[in-house]
Each structure stands twice: as structure tokens, then as C-alpha cells.
Amino acid sequence: MDITTNRRDTGTYAILTTGRQTWTDAGQTWAAHGVRLDLMDGQKALAVCKLEVPGETEAEERGALVATQIEPWVLTLRYLAVVRNLQSTLDAVEALELTAQDQEQWSGLSPDTADEINAFADQDDDPAAQGSALCRRIAARLRSQITYGRARALAYAPTLDTPIHPAWTQSGLGETPGEPTATMVARELLTAWAATRDMRDGLITWAVTTAGLTRTEVQQTTGVSRSTINRLLP
């Protein structure tokens, strides 16, 4: 892990700061000497870690160790940062869809709402769609991108015995930390795994009925039992 004291425009790195650190928990704030790590992707923060460490040298060494430990998770965290941005955009589009539906039902789509919706559209969206219909198309695209991002995050995840120090958190408001990074990662990877699992039955059916694989080949490739494969197929 590249450790520095200044922000950069590109690349993945950790900003290490030693000295007086503050923590807030359950409305209580306290301070102590320690080290702060900001895991960065360019100018974007991926996670933050603050540790209480008494000495300056000890704080630097501890910070360097914890930064090194998080490095195998960096690619996963980068994809999940994109997923969170997409999810925030999706939430906004879904709220706009409700607004558009109400306006279409009563007074017609307002120009301001139409402009807000169009700001989220791109060249992949149907240019003929408008209002709530366009919102639905945009939302479908965003959901597809979110699913892809989670799948890539899962694909790049290291072995699960690779630790994420419990002090790593997501960015919060002011001195209040966000949720633990390990918690966020676990939830997103489980969501990605569930989406992949949900594809299993359809993939097995397609592989045998359309793509030409035998039931034995499917069993050998997937590890799914022969009785399950037989149950899925006509």
C-alpha cells in the first residue's frame, strides 16, 4: 500500500496522520493520541480508520501495518464505492418516478420534473420515453449496473480469512463514523452472491436444453447434485 500525507488526483493510496484523534460513540466524544488512515481512490475516500496508539513512532508503524492489511480488499472497495454512488442515483430516480406519476395523473408532467429526469438519462435510454416511463428505463439500467458492480466486487474479493480491521469505517457525518467497513462489505458481497445463486436454475436449464452440455458435464462443472439437475430439467 502506498502511504502518503497528501491527497492525490489518481491512484489508490492511504493518507496517514498521527497526533490527537477524536472518536464519537453514543453521543460521547473523547480524544487521545493515535493514527488516522484515509484509504483513497484519487480524491474519493473509500474508508477511514482511527486507532488509539500512545507513541509517535508506534502510531506510524501501526498505521502502516493496518494499511497493508486492507490492501487485498482495495479492488472490492473501489467497485463498492461505485455501487453506492449508483444506488444513490437510483434512489433519486425512483423518487422522481413517484413525482412524475402523480403529475401525469393530475396536471401533466411539469417542465422542471422533466428536466430533472432527463439529467439522469444517457444515450442507452430510449429517446422517445418521457416522464415516469423514462424513469423506469433509467432505473432498470442503474439496477443492471449495480448488479454488475457487486458481481465484480465479489470476483475481486480476497479469501475471507483476509482481515478487515474493525476500526475501518465508511465516511460519516462530522466526527460521527459511518458503519463498519467490514459490515458494508459483507452485506454487499452477500447481495452479489444471492443474485448469482438466483441465476443457477436458469443457467442449468439453458446449458442443457440450449447450449448442448450434458447433465453429467453440468454436474462436474458446478458441483450441483444430479438429483437437483434432474429436478430442474424437463
C-alpha positions, 0 to 999 in steps of 0.5 A: 500500500502506498502511504502518503500525507497528501491527497492525490488526483489518481491512484489508490493510496492511504493518507496517514496522520498521527497526533490527537484523534477524536472518536464519537460513540453514543453521543460521547466524544473523547480524544487521545493520541493515535493514527488516522488512515484515509484509504483513497481512490484519487480524491474519493475516500473509500474508508477511514480508520482511527486507532488509539496508539500512545507513541509517535513512532508506534502510531506510524508503524501501526498505521502502516501495518493496518494499511497493508492489511486492507490492501487485498480488499482495495479492488472490492472497495473501489467497485463498492464505492461505485455501487453506492454512488449508483444506488444513490442515483437510483434512489433519486430516480425512483423518487422522481418516478413517484413525482412524475406519476402523480403529475401525469395523473393530475396536471401533466408532467411539469417542465422542471420534473422533466428536466430533472429526469432527463439529467439522469438519462444517457444515450442507452435510454430510449429517446422517445420515453418521457416522464415516469416511463423514462424513469423506469428505463433509467432505473432498470439500467442503474439496477443492471449496473449495480448488479454488475458492480457487486458481481465484480466486487465479489470476483475481486474479493480476497479469501475471507480469512483476509482481515478487515480491521474493525476500526475501518469505517465508511465516511460519516457525518462530522466526527460521527463514523459511518458503519463498519467497513467490514459490515458494508462489505459483507452485506454487499458481497452477500447481495452479489452472491444471492443474485448469482445463486438466483441465476443457477436454475436458469443457467442449468436449464439453458446449458442443457436444453440450449447450449448442448452440455450434458447433465453429467458435464453440468454436474462436474462443472458446478458441483450441483447434485444430479438429483437437483439437475434432474429436478430442474430439467424437463 
